[in-house]
Amino acid sequence: MAIHGEITPPGDKSISHRAFMLGGLARGTTVVRNALESEDVRSTRGAVQALSVEIHKDGDTYLVRGSTPSEPLTVIDAGNSGTTARLICGILAGMDGFAAITGDSSLVRRPMARIIRPLESMGARFMARKHGYLPLAVSGGLLHGISHTMEVASAQVKSALLLAGLRAKGETRIMEPSRSRDHTERMLRFFGADIHQGPGVVSLSGGQELEARDIVVPGDPSSAAFPVVWAAATPGSEIMVRDVCLNPTRTGFLEVLERMGAKISRENIREAAGERVGDLVIRGARLQAASIAGEEIPRLIDEIPILVVAGCLAEGTTTIRDAGELRVKETDRISAMAKGLSSLGARVEELDDGLDIHGPARLSPGRVRTFSDHRIAMSFHILSKACAMEITLDDRDCVGISYPGFFNAMESLG
Ligand code: S3P
């Protein structure tokens, strides 16, 4: 059934994390508005407060009083949040002192060696579980800049090294195989840092001071993607999505949906806190299959589960390749989507680095395992709405990791 209405997604998760971290390092009081109120961002606030940064809430505004981070008295718990764990390691590496970090049963299975190795080569010392898993301990101090080529395009690794580089002696230079989200670079610049971005490379010199700023966090395109796909794949629908971050390193999914035949207009484009922000109008259509691979993968990595749903609703075979990173997210998202869809009767082939989805899928109602992954849960809920078919999720609460209020917001559309 066609849907109509207007929705404002919650504040962007990546930008909210960074606002509290950079605010914590900056000179003065940073004001953060429209921060995402979710479990992941709560983990980051807890981690930053553990370093003796004061954070106060006044209505819906946070005041972050920046200071030199000091040794935490207890173990930092990053919960489910890879961004918290990896970025905070970049800060701890340059802090004079010792800290220990852990996380939940998902996070302790996610790779940390990708940040440990380069941070060690900058001069920090780490102890971690076998193969570099959490819990880990870091002893930070005087660092020196490095030139580092990342094996995978990862904004979390890049950001950890930039945060360490801020405190290091000399220049830190990072090369990435393809362009990942650049919120850290933009926010560092917004806080007054001198940072250089070229094709595939970013660098900064150590010893720079950040100045406190006022930040209004724009809406999260990754959360917007759920209603956007629902409307895009449902002919006759028209929805408006307001105040979304339209940073080009995040909007790959819009380009894919347009290739599939959706009509999307970007309106009221403006700039806020160094980020491009705007409104989207989505008009539904009968979608055609698409191929998704290569350089665009990092620009839509978190939207792949919901693009798999779009593939199920589209005509033809949608192929996804070069997305092996999905196997080390909150859960193995390639396997979780393949298992869930197969259990509902869809024809899906699971590959090492992606999936083939044959659409339009003929589905039967059923119960799906989410593996307590927020994006898997929301993707199957949208599939159920778009097909007007009962899909029971084994865990609905996990959506609170990134989109509290998701189910009510979707009810308001249809
Ligand atoms: C994020 C980067 C991405 C993304 C994650 C958030 C960030 O992870 O999947 O949800 O805020 O920097 P990787 O850096 O591991 O690709």
Boltz pocket constraint, residues with backbone or C-beta under 6 A from the ligand:
constraints:
  - pocket:
      binder: B
      contacts: [[A, 13], [A, 14], [A, 15], [A, 82], [A, 83], [A, 153], [A, 154], [A, 155], [A, 156], [A, 157], [A, 159], [A, 180], [A, 181], [A, 301], [A, 302], [A, 325]]
      max_distance: 6.0
